[in-house]
Amino acid sequence: VGLSTIAVTTVGANNIIQPRTDGQTYYVYVRHTGKDASGSAVTTTLNIEKTGDVVFGKLAAEEFAFFPCGGAAHGIQLEASSGTIVAEYAYYTKA
């Protein structure tokens, strides 16, 4: 999936950016834009989670992460600590 944006809410299951996989390795990029859906500045934390609500990363405004993931059990979802956060994301399949 190429570079996309999503308005992330406080319900991680509503913000799945990379679904469960078939065991392939994926490289995932996520960036906290520091904005909400209306364009206002936000400073709340963006959680990066495995589907099933297991937090493994947190981003502050303007921070980003790039990491490998894979396996059939979980995908990747995002969750705002409060309000909404616009996040950029992309993922790529390992060749």
Kinemage of the C-alpha trace (Angstrom):
@kinemage 1
@onewidth
@group {chain A} dominant
@subgroup {mainchain}
@vectorlist {calphas} color= white
{ca val a 1} P 0.000 0.000 0.000
{ca gly a 2} L 1.500 3.314 -1.050
{ca leu a 3} L 1.585 6.444 1.074
{ca ser a 4} L -1.870 7.036 2.576
{ca thr a 5} L -3.456 8.991 5.418
{ca ile a 6} L -6.003 8.016 8.038
{ca ala a 7} L -7.848 9.982 10.744
{ca val a 8} L -7.094 7.751 13.721
{ca thr a 9} L -9.642 7.469 16.538
{ca thr a 10} L -9.401 6.035 20.045
{ca val a 11} L -10.692 2.624 18.869
{ca gly a 12} L -7.761 0.700 17.403
{ca ala a 13} L -9.953 -1.897 15.676
{ca asn a 14} L -11.381 0.934 13.519
{ca asn a 15} L -7.883 1.934 12.333
{ca ile a 16} L -6.321 -1.220 10.878
{ca ile a 17} L -3.629 -0.144 8.390
{ca gln a 18} L -2.087 -3.538 7.607
{ca pro a 19} L -4.299 -6.630 7.871
{ca arg a 20} L -3.263 -10.081 9.035
{ca thr a 21} L -0.757 -11.514 6.636
{ca asp a 22} L -0.015 -14.823 5.026
{ca gly a 23} L 3.353 -15.091 6.776
{ca gln a 24} L 5.194 -12.699 4.460
{ca thr a 25} L 7.433 -9.968 5.842
{ca tyr a 26} L 6.204 -6.401 5.438
{ca tyr a 27} L 7.935 -3.092 6.070
{ca val a 28} L 5.607 -0.549 7.665
{ca tyr a 29} L 6.006 3.248 7.809
{ca val a 30} L 3.871 5.335 10.217
{ca arg a 31} L 4.091 9.099 10.913
{ca his a 32} L 2.167 11.193 13.446
{ca thr a 33} L 1.404 14.379 11.468
{ca gly a 34} L 0.709 16.515 14.546
{ca lys a 35} L -2.733 17.397 13.146
{ca asp a 36} L -6.330 16.272 13.623
{ca ala a 37} L -8.895 15.832 10.843
{ca ser a 38} L -9.744 19.565 10.866
{ca gly a 39} L -6.069 20.551 10.510
{ca ser a 40} L -5.665 21.749 14.106
{ca ala a 41} L -2.456 20.946 15.951
{ca val a 42} L -2.525 17.997 18.379
{ca thr a 43} L 0.058 16.749 20.853
{ca thr a 44} L -1.597 13.506 21.951
{ca thr a 45} L 0.202 10.192 21.502
{ca leu a 46} L -0.334 7.872 18.529
{ca asn a 47} L -0.115 4.214 19.573
{ca ile a 48} L 1.093 1.557 17.139
{ca glu a 49} L -0.505 -1.781 17.999
{ca lys a 50} L -0.795 -5.360 16.869
{ca thr a 51} L -4.415 -6.142 16.048
{ca gly a 52} L -5.816 -7.325 19.348
{ca asp a 53} L -4.794 -4.065 21.093
{ca val a 54} L -1.180 -4.918 21.986
{ca val a 55} L 0.778 -1.621 21.998
{ca phe a 56} L 4.378 -1.928 20.813
{ca gly a 57} L 5.149 1.670 19.810
{ca lys a 58} L 4.146 5.245 20.622
{ca leu a 59} L 4.711 8.340 18.513
{ca ala a 60} L 4.593 11.987 19.566
{ca ala a 61} L 3.661 14.725 17.069
{ca glu a 62} L 5.955 14.764 14.011
{ca glu a 63} L 7.673 11.469 14.930
{ca phe a 64} L 7.760 8.470 12.602
{ca ala a 65} L 8.559 4.767 12.693
{ca phe a 66} L 9.708 2.299 10.041
{ca phe a 67} L 9.753 -1.366 11.049
{ca pro a 68} L 9.451 -4.923 9.724
{ca cys a 69} L 6.481 -7.084 10.675
{ca gly a 70} L 4.821 -10.241 9.485
{ca gly a 71} L 3.177 -13.472 10.449
{ca ala a 72} L -0.357 -14.729 10.129
{ca ala a 73} L -1.589 -14.004 13.666
{ca his a 74} L -1.744 -10.180 13.735
{ca gly a 75} L -1.943 -7.072 11.597
{ca ile a 76} L -1.101 -3.478 12.518
{ca gln a 77} L -3.567 -0.911 13.828
{ca leu a 78} L -3.245 2.642 15.126
{ca glu a 79} L -4.970 4.257 18.110
{ca ala a 80} L -5.102 7.875 19.288
{ca ser a 81} L -4.585 8.352 23.026
{ca ser a 82} L -7.437 10.910 22.824
{ca gly a 83} L -9.377 12.762 20.129
{ca thr a 84} L -8.281 12.097 16.556
{ca ile a 85} L -4.853 12.152 14.918
{ca val a 86} L -4.109 12.199 11.206
{ca ala a 87} L -1.396 9.644 10.487
{ca glu a 88} L 0.527 8.844 7.327
{ca tyr a 89} L 1.265 5.206 6.635
{ca ala a 90} L 2.490 2.795 3.998
{ca tyr a 91} L 3.594 -0.818 3.895
{ca tyr a 92} L 5.649 -2.789 1.451
{ca thr a 93} L 6.110 -6.507 0.857
{ca lys a 94} L 9.615 -7.901 1.164
{ca ala a 95} L 10.823 -9.010 -2.260
